[in-house]
Amino acid sequence: MKVDYNKMRCALACFEAEQIETEEVYELLLNGIAGYDDNTNQEIKDMFVGLWGKDQIPYIKEDK
């Protein structure tokens, strides 16, 4: 099985969206922000593990 980095990126984006304050939305729209697609897979994995732990890493089942 291989790590599902896309699912981790989506989870991080969802978490961030739930935490954001109204004034931060203004700043984002005005100044922009780099998306999680700009982070390396290792950076995504580190952030994901920091929030939810290693045992929650999603995997993709590979056909044999």
SVG drawing of the C-alpha trace seen along z (x, -y; Angstrom):
<svg xmlns="http://www.w3.org/2000/svg" viewBox="-16 -43 25 52">
<polyline fill="none" stroke="black" stroke-width="0.4" points="0.0,0.0 1.2,-3.5 0.4,-6.7 -2.5,-8.8 -1.0,-12.3 -4.0,-13.7 -6.3,-12.6 -4.0,-14.1 -3.9,-17.4 -7.7,-17.4 -7.9,-16.7 -5.5,-19.5 -7.4,-22.0 -10.7,-21.0 -9.2,-21.4 -7.8,-24.8 -11.1,-25.9 -12.9,-25.0 -10.4,-27.0 -10.3,-30.2 -11.7,-33.4 -13.6,-35.9 -10.8,-38.5 -8.4,-35.9 -10.6,-35.3 -10.2,-38.9 -6.4,-38.6 -6.4,-35.5 -8.6,-37.1 -6.5,-40.3 -3.0,-38.7 -3.5,-35.1 -2.0,-32.0 0.0,-29.1 -2.1,-25.9 -1.1,-22.6 -0.2,-21.5 2.9,-23.7 4.1,-21.6 6.2,-18.5 4.7,-15.1 7.0,-14.9 5.8,-18.3 2.2,-17.2 2.9,-14.0 4.6,-15.8 1.7,-18.3 -0.8,-15.5 1.0,-13.3 1.4,-16.4 -2.4,-16.9 -3.8,-13.3 -0.9,-10.9 0.9,-8.3 -1.8,-5.7 -4.3,-7.9 -2.2,-8.1 -4.5,-7.1 -3.3,-4.5 -4.2,-3.6 -4.7,0.1 -2.7,1.2 -3.9,3.9 -1.6,6.9"/>
</svg>
